[in-house]
Each structure stands twice: as structure tokens, then as C-alpha cells.
Amino acid sequence: MTVPASDAAAPRLARATGALLLVMAVSAMFAEVAVRANLVVPGDALATAQRIQASPDLFRLGFLGYLVAFLCDVPVAVLFYVLLRPVSRTWALLAASFRLVYTAVVSAFLLQYAQAMLLLEGADHLSALGPEQVHALASFHLDAFSHGFGAALVFFGIHLALLGPLLLRSGRVPAVLGVLVGLGGLAYVVDGLLLFAWPALHASLSPVLAVLGFSELLLALWLVLRGVRPVPARVSPQV
């Protein structure tokens, strides 16, 4: 029996996907936890400015961390499509499209982070602004980045919500991973919607929803360590 070329390459593609997901996770968590959580003080523009100006190199590394994570999203979207198109080409393409839309939206909002960085570096053309104005503008741009990130995660959540059933039906990974990825996607969607519709409820539920958000990290570890199983005979390609 001849193994299809796409199936023969699947273990290698799966490990490449897992490796990229791990790079993304490390880069994004560094930017979120080690940089933004340490330097940005919600509701206090002066304290935020002082912290960033005291650690400008760390703030720049945070920008690079986000950039690396978003760059990896593009090949990951393509690789998941290649791995899962035998299940359903249409749904795999739809899942990849939502991830690419997420990447485009969140990358655009990353410019807000860069603008805050430029403001707090004290460029010459900002000399007409007072310190308080500069601090307020920088804080505004960081808030815009945060809210833009939250909005973009709705698209990412839909991607995961589509990816989960595809993984489940493919039989390439344990069923529990498909379920967790799908639930993680729904958690991202709810989190993003609550951020704008019910901010107070978002603050309460966000830590709980964040736990489900780690489902993609579990999938990444599985793909790197175990790869994927051959396509089961019972799975027939669909449009």
C-alpha cells in the first residue's frame, strides 16, 4: 500500500507546527508577563511612563516579542490548513482565514504599542507637548493596543473553535485535545466580547477563561513530542 505524499509528510509538518506554536507562546508570554504586566500600570499614566522610561530596552523587547509571535501565526495558519484539509477543505480554509484575519488586525494594533514607545523616548518633534500630555498620549496608545488585542482575539477564538472539531474528526490527535482547543476558542470569543460589552464582568471572568486559553499550548507540546497519527480509514475527505 502506497502512503500518500501528504500523509507521509504529516509528522514533519506537525512537529514544525508545534515548534512554531511554542515559539509563539514563549514570545507572547514574555511580552505579556515579563514586559507589559511589569511596566504598564492600569489607570496611572505617570507610573507607566516612569517604568517604561526606566527600562526602555525591556519595553522594546516586548514589541519584538509580540512581533515574533504574530509573524509565526502566518505559517501556522497555512500548516494547520495543510494538515486538516483531508477532513474538510472548506472548514480548514475557513479556520485558516480567521487566524490570518486575527494576525492582520492584531499586527495593525501593534503600531499603537510602537507609538507609545516613540512618545516616551522623547523625540524632538514632541517638544511642544508637556510631560503630562506625553504621558497621557502614551497611556492612550497602550490602552488602544490592549483593546485592539482583545478585539482581535475574537477572530482567533473563532479560529480555535473551528480548529477543535477539525482536530477531533481528523483522528490525528487525541480527542481530548480537539475538545479543549474548541472550548479554548469559545473562551477567547467570550473574553473578547465581554471586554467591550461588560467590562466589569470581564475583569471577574478573565482569569477563568484564560485557563482554557492554554489549550493551544497543550496541542503544541503534543505535536512536538508525538507528531500526528496517520489519517484513520474512517475519515473521508469532505468539501
N, C-alpha and C positions, 0 to 999 in steps of 0.2 A: 504493500500500500504506500503510495507516494504522499508525503506530507505537504500540504500547500505551502508555498513560499511565505505567505503572510503569517501562517501559524508557526512555521519554523522560526521566524524572526521575532515572534511574540515575546518569548522570555527576555531577549535582549532589549526590546523596546520597553517592556515593563520595568526592567531594572533602571533603564535610562529615565523613565518617567518618575519612578520612585526617588532616584537620586536628585532630580530637579526639584521635586516636591520638598525634599529635605533641605536643599539649598534655600528654597523659598521660605521654609519655616524658620530656619536659623536666621536668615537675613531680616525677615519681617519681625520676628520676636525681639531681635536685637534693637531694631529701630523703634519698636513699640515700648518695650520694657526698659531696656538699658538707656534709651535716649529720651523719647517723648515723655514717658511716665516720670522720669527723673528731672527733666528740665522744664516741662510745661506745668504751671500751677493754674488750674482752672479758676477763672474769675479774678485773677491777680496779674495784670499786665506788667506791673513793675517787677514783681518777684520773678516772673517768667523771663523778662528781658535780662535781669541781673544774672540769672542762672545760665542763660544761653551765652551771654557775653563773657561769662567766666569760663565757659567750656565751648568755644566756637568750633574746635576741631571735632568734638564729640557730636555736636549738632550737625555738622557736615557729614559725618559718618552715618548719622541717622538717615539723611537724604539718600546716600548711596545704598544703604540697606534696603530702603523702600524700592529704589530704582532696580536693584538686582532682583528683588522678589517679583516685581511687575514684568521685568524682561523675561523671566523664566516662565511666566504664565502663558506666553505665546506658544513655545514649543510643547508645553504640557497640554494645551488645548488640542493641538494637532495630534499628539501621540495618543491621547485618550480616544480621539476620533478613529484613528487607525486601528487601535486595539478593539474597539467596540462596534465598529461598523458591521461586522458579521452578524450582530444581534439585530440591529435596525439602523440602516444607513441614515434614515431621516432623523430619528431621535438622537443618534450620535452627533449628527451635524448640528442639530438644534442645541444640544448641550455644549458643543464646542463654541457655537456662536455666542451664547450667553457669557461664556468665560472670556471671549475676546472683547465683547462689549464692556464687561466689567473692567478689563485691563485698560481699554481706551479711556473710560470715564475716570478711573482712579488715577491714571497717569496724568490726565489733564489737571486734576485737582492737586497733584504733586507740585505743580507750579506755585500753588499758594504757599506751600512749605518753603520753596525757594525764595519767594518774595519776602517772607518773614526773615529769612536768612540775610537777604540783601539789606533790608531795613536796619537790622540790628548790627550790621557790620559798619554802619555809619558812612555810606557812600557820600561823596562830595555834593552831589545834586540834591541831597536831603538836608542841606544846611539851613534851608528856610524853615524847616519844621523844628519845633521844640522837642525835648526829650519825651515829654508826656504824650505828644502826638505820635511820635515814632513808636513808642511802646504800645499805644493803643492800636495803631495800624498793624503792627506785627502780631499782636494778640488776635486781631480780627482775622488776619490771613490764616493763622493756625487754627482758629475755630472753623473757618471755611473749609480748610483741609479735612478737619475731623468730621464735619457734617457731610462733605463730599465723599469721604471714605465710607461713611455709614450708608449713604445712598447707593454707592457702587456695590456694596456688599449684598444688596438685594438681588442684583444681577448674578453675583457669584453664588448666592444661595439657590437661585433657580437652577443654575448650572449643576450644583451638587444634588438638588432634588431630582433632576433628570438623570444624573450620572448614577445615583444609587440603584434605581430599578434596572438600569442597563447592566451594571455590575452583577446584580442579583440574578438576572436572567441569563447572563453570559456563562455562569458556572466557572469562570476563570479564577475567582477568589472566593473565600468562604462567604456564605450567605450573610453572616452577621455583619461583615464589613459593608456589604451593599446596603443593608438596613441602616446602619449607623451613618453612612455617608448621606443617605437620603434624609434622615432625621436631622443631621447637621445642617443640610441645606435649608430645611424648613426653619431651623433655629436662626440662621442668618437672615432669612426673609423677615421673620417676626421681629428680630432685633432691629433691623434697618427701618421697618415701618414704625415701630414704637418710638424710635429716636425722634421722629418728626411729629407723629400723631399724639403720643402720650409720653413726653419726656420723663415725667415722674415715675411712671410705671417702668419705663426703660431702665432707669437707674436701679430699680429694685430687681428686675428680672435678668439684666445683662450678665451678671456673674453666672447665673444658672445656665443661660443659653450658651455662654462661652464654652462650657464643658462639652456640649455636643459639637461645638465648632472644631474640636480637636480630632474629629473622626477622620479627616483627610490625612492627618499626621499618622494615624494608625495604618491607614491604607498605604502610605508612603513606606513605612517600615516593612510592611508585608511584601510590597513589590520589590524592595531592595533585597530582602533576605530570602524570599521564597519565589519571586517571579510570579508567573501566572500558569494555571493549568492549561492543558490542551482544550480546544473547544469541544465540549461534550457532543456526542452524536445527536442528542435530543434537541440541541439548539439549531434551528434552521434560520438562515438569514431572512430578514424582512426588509421591506422597502422603508 
